[in-house]
Amino acid sequence: MSKLPVVSAQKVVKALSNIGYDFDHQTGSHIILRHKDPPHRRLTIPKHKEIAKGTLRAIIKEAGLTVNDFVKLL
């Protein structure tokens, strides 16, 4: 298992946009991303300078990626 990087919300949004996630809307301090293609998965990213490791791992899992795949997107 690869080590998780320390990343900001902006880096996560940019990395996920490379695999088809677009900005949908923002509610408070949470950015909502939506996938272009069906089934139009939605991801919620907290807008923080550093995303907590457990939260980042959950986001990666919900996106259907492995940690190594995510690190390559950065």
Secondary structure, DSSP 8 states (H G I E B T S, - for coil): --------HHHHHHHHHTTTEEEEEEETTEEEEEESSTT--EEEEE--SS--HHHHHHHHHHTT--HHHHHHH-
